[in-house]
């Protein structure tokens, strides 16, 4: 797949985990480097982060879709060639909300716009906060789904059969942190609670880049980079990840594989990606065009090719953001 930045007249600025599609995607990555710095690489020609203040479309998205974004944005621009610059940020949505929308944020010493055209998260509550605190978002839609899976070393040397094995004392675990990574805060933690394993696995501790249980359970900073790196280098035996991340890792020849988690523990009935348009975004017309694009088969097919679960016709209809006491199906 060719880098979008090389396509004539289409300058695409992509910040975040998307860089993983071209950099350090194999098992020969430096053993002392989990690739964390690549979360702040971009496809901008001058190597800088790029300008979230001037792009034709600015999107702050949940980081776990990084593997699909290059193809999604390329297809969107092919269909909308007048939109020449797209700024895409794919890092944990809790960090985006707290550190870049609700207050002025900086990445690598550069300020980021507080008014992206879109914000997307695996937790509708994040969108509710924007509506409540800023009155800056009215509607949302669900554009794809995902589910939890266990990542293990290639060949599954510890013979891990499913999530109940997380109770085993012979396993070293690597899980997303509960402070900034929604995959654990909203879904992985619930799975462990449903299995009556939460206290054993986490020790009741909530932290980031730390041992939750000394020598047994590591909480990451960026799980999509740290967990496969730790498993490949013998620092962990298993970790909770998205099913799409296992598929991407295998497609890029990482020395890992997946162990499926049965429903309902995989949370597939709850995990939906919600996106909403910020009312103070600069590019309202372009943003509406992107929402229309996400609902089309071409966009849905790209996401499903990367292991996501296709959104239904009802999912992709815009709906009012519900009040806090309300809930919606599959999110």
N, C-alpha and C positions, 0 to 999 in steps of 0.2 A: 504493500500500500504506500503510495507516494505521499510525502509530507505536503500538507495543504499549503505551507508557506512557499513551496516551489511552483505553485500554480500561478500562471500568468495573471497579473492584475488583481489577485485575491490575496491580500495580506491578512492573515488570521493571527490574532494574538491569543494564545492559549496559556493560561497560568494554572498550575496545580498539578494534580496527579496525572493528568493527561500525558505528561512527558514520558510516562512509563511505556508508551507504545513504541518509543524509539530508543530508549536509553536504559541500560542495565536490566534488560529483561531476561537474562539467562543466568544459569547457575554459576557462571564464571565471574560474576561481579566480585569486586574486592570484598574480602571477608570482613574487613573493618568498616564497611560502608553499606548501610541498608538502603542507600539511595534517597535519604530524606531530603537532601538538598534539591532533588529534582522536582519536588512539589512547587518550587518557585522558579523553574525554568520556563521559557516561553519559546514560541516559534517566531517571535518578532525578529526581523532581519538584523537589528543592531544588538541583539542579545540582551536587551533590557526588558524589564517586566512589561512594558507597554502601558498605554495611557487609557485607563478606565474612564477618563473624563471626556474623551473625544471620539471613541469608536462608534461605529454605526449601530452597534448592538452590544449591550453589556449584560452578562449573565453570571450570577453567583449561584453555583449549583452544588448539591451534595457530592462529595468527592468520590463515592463508590461507583460512579458511572464513567470514570476517567477513560476506560478502555474503549468506549463507544464514541466519545465526543468528536474525535478527529473526523470520523466518517460521517457522523450526523451533521456537523457544521459544513463539511465539504459538500454534502448533498443539498443542504439548505441553500448554500451560496450558489451552487450550480443552477438551482431553480430561481434564485433571486440575485442575479449578478450585479445589481446596483448596490447591494449591501456588501461593501468591500472590506470592512474591518469589523471583526467580531472579537470582543474580549470575553474569554471564558475562564472562570475561576472555579476549580473543583477541589475544595478542601472541606473538612467537616463542617456541616451547616451550623452547628452550635457556635463554632468559632466565627463564622461569617456573621451570624445574627448579632452576637454580643460585641464583637470587635470591629465590625466594618459597616454595619447598618445602623445599629442603635447608638454607636459612638464612632468617632473618626478612627479609621484603622490605618495601619501602615504595614507594608510587606517589604522586607529587605530595605528598609529606610525610606520607602516611597509611600506617600499617602495614596489611599484608594477611595474612589467615589463612594459616598454614602447612599447614592441614588441609582443603583443598577436598574436596568429595565425589568429584570426578573430576579426572583429568589426562589429556589427550589430546595426541598428537604424531604427526608423520609418521615418527618414528624409534622403533622398538620398544626400542632401547637406552636411551632416556630412562626407559621404564617399568622396564627391568631394573635401572637404577641405584636407583630407589626401592625395589625389592624387596631389592637387595643391601645398600644403605646403611642402610635404615630398617626392613626387613621389614614394609613398610606397604602392599604390594600383592601379590596372589596371581595374579589372572586378568586377561585382556584379551580384547577382541574388535576386529575390524576393521569399521568401519561405513561407509566410503566409500573411493573411490580417486580419483586425479588423475594428470595427466601434464604434462610441460614443454612450453612453447611460447615462441616469440620474439615480443616486442612491438615494433612499429615505428610510425612516424608514419603517419597516415591517408594512404592513397594509395601507401604504400610507395615514397617518392621515391628511396630508395637501391637499389631493386630487389633487396632481400634475399630469397633464394630458400630458404634453409635454414641449418642450423647450421654447415655447412662454410664459409659466408660469414663466420663470425666470425674467420676467418684474414685477412680483408681489412684492409689498412693504412689504407683511407680511412674506416673506421667508428669512431665513438666509442661505447663500450659502457657500459652501466649494469647491474651484476649484484648479486644479494644478497650480503651479506658472509658469509665462511666461518666467522666466529666465533660468531654467534648465530642465523643463519638457516639452518634445516635444508634448505631448498630447494636451496641451493648446496652446503652442507657435505656432504650425503649424496647429492645427485642431480646438480646442475649441474656440480660438479667432476668427477664420474665421467663424465658425458657428454663433457666437454672432454677428459678423459684418453682415453676410447675413440676420440675423433676425433684424438688426438695434437695437441691445441691448447691443453692446459692451461698450459704454460709461456709460450706466446706471449700468451695472453689475460690471464693473471694475473701474469706476471713472477715467479711463485713466491712472491708476497707474500700474506700473510694479515693483513687489517686491517679496520677498520670506519669508514665515513664518510671515505674516503680514495681517492687515486688509486693503484691497484695498479700500473698502467702510466701514467706521467705523460701526461696529456692524452688518453689512449686508453681506459683501463678504470677506471671508477669503482665502488668497492664501497660499497653503501648502508648505511644504518642500518635503515630499514624499506622494503624494496624495493617493496611494494605501493603505497606512496605516492610514493616518490622516483622510481622508474623512469618511470611515466607522466608525472609532472610534468616530469622532465628531457627526455623525448622531446617533449612538447608545446611546451616552451620552447626547443627547439633546442640543448640541452646534451648530448643523446645521440641516437644513431640507432637503437639496438637494445638489448634487454635480455632476459635469461632470466627468465621468470615462469611461474606456473601457468596452464594453459589456462583455468581458471575465472576468473582475473583479467582475461584478455583479454575474455572474454564479458561480465563485469560492466562493464568499462570501456566497451565498445561499447554496452551497454544503457543506460549513463548519459551517453551522448553525448560521451565523451572523444575527442579528436582522435588516436586511435591505432587500430591494428588488429593482427591476429596473422598470423604465418607459422608454419605447422605444422612440427613436428619429427617425422620418421618414427621408427617403432619400429626397433630397440630404444633408440635414442638419447633418446627422450622419457621413458624410465624408467617408462612406464606399467606395465610388468611388475613393478616393484618398489614403487611408491608406494601405501602403504596407511595409513589413519588409524587408529591404535591408541588405544583408550580403556580405562582401568582405574579401578576404584573403590578409593579409599584407605580402609584399614581404620579409620583414626581420624577419618574424616569425620563430621560431626554428623548428617547426614541420610541414614542408611543405607537406610531404607525408600523415601524419595523417589528416591534414587539408583538403586535397583534398578528402580523404575518407569520411570525415564528410559532405562535400558539396554534394557528391554523395548520401549519406544517406538521407539528407534533401529532396532530390527530389523524394524519393521513397514513396510508399503508406503507409508503416508502420509509417514513421515519420509524414506524412501528416495526417494520421488518428488520431494520438495522439493529434496533435494540434487542429484538428476539435472537438475532444472529449472535449476539454477545452473551446470550444466556438469560436475558431478562424475560419476564412474562408479559405478554401482550395486554395492553389496556383494552377494556371493553368500550363499546360505542357510548355507553352511559358515562364511563370514567372520563372520557375526553370532552364532555360537555362542561362548560363553565358553570360553576355553582357559587352561591354566596358563601363566604367563610362563616361557619356556624359559630354561635356563641360558645364560650369556654365549656359550659356544661353539656353541650351537645357533642355527639361523636358521629363518625361516618363509617360506613362499612369498609373493611380492608385497609384501614389506616389507623 
